[in-house]
Amino acid sequence: MTDAQRRFFDTFGYLVFRGMLKDELDWIEDEFAQVFVDHPYVPKHQGTARTCVVPFIDQRERPCTLLDHPAIQDVATGLIGERFNYLGGDGNYYVGDTNWHSDGWHSEGRFIKMAIYLDPLTAQTGCLRVIPGSHRTDNGWVEDVRRVGRAADEFGIHGRDVPCVPLETQPG
């Protein structure tokens, strides 16, 4: 983690580490799929709606080892500090557009969310989109940004037309 990356994260609220887990991809994909097979309360993914398991990596032993992966440790300690704590996560099969949302606007403490994408995604095929700076709760802008979740009513536009940075990905 570089000082420039920390400043970028503090300012814009996101970082992208392309290929960071590429060497681990085969087993991560296998374990991801197996969680959905093993989980007793999750219906088989039909490809028509989101399918989600929460908590996720906790369901199988090997995905839990990601918490000790040197690259994950580097990011977490670089952004949170040596005493960071894992709070849980989710695994998802998404279909179509996801509504604009925040994974939290916490006013106390420092929180990060890490995501591993297992599919190639572009702006046209459903990649994550971020609004730089929307993580900031200290500037009054957060109240305006919360309206993005109601883009059609608030601005008369579809959510896909909200100004943003699309984070296109390749697996890993």
C-alpha positions in Angstrom: 0.0 0.0 0.0 1.5 3.3 -1.1 0.9 6.7 0.4 -0.6 7.7 -3.0 -3.1 4.8 -2.8 -4.1 5.8 0.7 -4.7 9.4 -0.4 -6.7 8.2 -3.4 -8.8 6.1 -1.2 -9.4 8.8 1.3 -10.4 11.2 -1.4 -12.4 9.1 -3.8 -13.5 6.1 -1.6 -12.3 3.2 -3.7 -9.2 1.4 -5.0 -8.9 -1.2 -7.7 -6.2 -3.9 -7.6 -6.4 -5.6 -10.9 -5.2 -9.2 -10.9 -4.4 -9.2 -7.2 -5.8 -12.7 -6.7 -5.3 -14.1 -10.2 -3.1 -17.0 -9.0 -5.8 -18.0 -6.5 -8.7 -17.8 -9.0 -9.2 -21.5 -9.7 -9.8 -22.5 -6.1 -11.7 -19.3 -5.2 -14.2 -20.0 -8.1 -14.6 -23.6 -7.0 -15.2 -22.7 -3.4 -17.6 -19.9 -4.4 -19.7 -22.3 -6.4 -19.6 -24.9 -3.6 -21.0 -22.6 -1.0 -24.1 -22.2 -3.1 -24.4 -26.0 -3.5 -23.9 -26.7 0.2 -26.0 -23.9 1.7 -29.3 -25.4 2.9 -31.4 -22.2 2.7 -30.3 -20.8 -0.6 -32.3 -21.8 -3.7 -30.3 -22.9 -6.8 -29.3 -19.9 -8.9 -31.7 -19.7 -11.8 -30.1 -16.8 -13.7 -33.2 -14.6 -13.3 -32.6 -12.8 -9.9 -29.9 -12.2 -7.4 -28.9 -15.1 -5.3 -27.0 -14.2 -2.1 -25.4 -16.0 0.9 -24.6 -14.0 4.1 -22.1 -14.6 5.7 -20.2 -16.0 2.9 -16.5 -17.0 3.3 -17.4 -18.3 6.7 -19.4 -21.2 5.1 -16.2 -23.2 4.1 -12.7 -23.5 5.5 -10.6 -22.5 2.5 -12.2 -19.2 1.7 -11.5 -18.1 5.3 -7.8 -18.3 4.5 -8.3 -15.3 2.3 -8.3 -13.2 5.5 -4.6 -14.2 6.0 -3.6 -13.7 2.3 -0.7 -11.3 2.2 -2.4 -9.1 -0.4 -5.6 -8.8 1.6 -3.6 -8.2 4.7 -1.6 -5.4 3.0 -4.8 -3.6 1.8 -6.6 -4.0 5.2 -3.6 -2.9 7.3 -2.8 -0.1 4.8 -6.3 1.4 5.0 -7.5 0.4 8.5 -4.4 -0.3 10.5 -2.8 -3.4 12.1 -5.7 -4.0 14.4 -8.4 -4.3 11.7 -11.3 -6.7 12.3 -13.2 -8.8 9.8 -17.0 -8.2 10.2 -18.4 -10.5 7.6 -19.3 -10.5 4.0 -21.6 -11.8 1.3 -21.4 -13.9 -1.9 -23.7 -13.0 -4.8 -24.8 -14.1 -8.2 -26.2 -10.9 -9.7 -28.5 -10.6 -12.7 -29.1 -7.3 -14.5 -28.7 -3.9 -13.0 -28.3 -3.5 -9.2 -29.9 -0.4 -7.6 -27.7 2.3 -6.4 -26.8 1.8 -2.8 -24.2 2.3 -0.2 -22.7 -0.4 1.9 -22.8 2.1 4.8 -22.2 5.7 5.6 -20.6 5.1 9.0 -19.9 8.2 11.0 -17.6 6.5 13.5 -14.8 4.1 12.8 -13.3 3.2 9.5 -14.8 0.5 7.3 -13.8 -0.9 3.9 -15.5 -3.5 1.7 -13.4 -5.8 -0.5 -14.9 -7.5 -3.5 -13.5 -10.2 -5.7 -15.1 -10.4 -9.1 -15.2 -13.8 -10.8 -16.6 -12.6 -14.1 -15.4 -10.2 -16.7 -17.6 -7.1 -16.4 -17.8 -3.9 -18.4 -20.0 -0.8 -18.2 -22.4 -2.5 -20.6 -22.5 -5.8 -18.7 -23.0 -4.8 -15.1 -19.7 -3.8 -13.6 -19.6 -2.0 -10.2 -20.0 1.8 -10.6 -18.9 4.2 -7.9 -19.5 7.9 -7.3 -16.1 9.2 -6.2 -16.2 10.9 -2.8 -19.7 9.6 -1.9 -18.2 7.8 1.1 -17.5 11.0 2.8 -19.9 11.7 5.7 -18.1 14.9 6.8 -19.0 17.2 4.0 -22.8 17.4 3.8 -22.8 16.0 0.3 -23.8 12.6 1.5 -27.4 13.7 1.9 -27.5 14.6 -1.8 -25.8 11.4 -2.8 -28.4 9.3 -1.0 -30.9 10.6 -3.5 -29.1 8.6 -6.2 -30.9 5.5 -5.1 -34.1 7.2 -6.4 -32.6 8.5 -9.6 -35.7 8.3 -11.7 -37.8 10.2 -9.1 -35.1 12.6 -8.0 -33.4 13.4 -11.3 -35.6 11.9 -14.1 -32.9 9.5 -15.2 -32.3 5.8 -15.1 -29.8 4.7 -12.5 -27.4 3.6 -15.3 -27.2 7.3 -16.3 -26.0 8.6 -13.0 -22.5 10.2 -13.4 -20.0 7.7 -12.0 -16.9 5.7 -12.6 -17.5 2.2 -14.0 -15.0 -0.2 -12.5 -14.6 -2.8 -15.3 -13.0 -6.0 -14.2 -11.4 -9.3 -15.3 -11.5 -12.3 -12.9 -9.0 -12.2 -10.1 
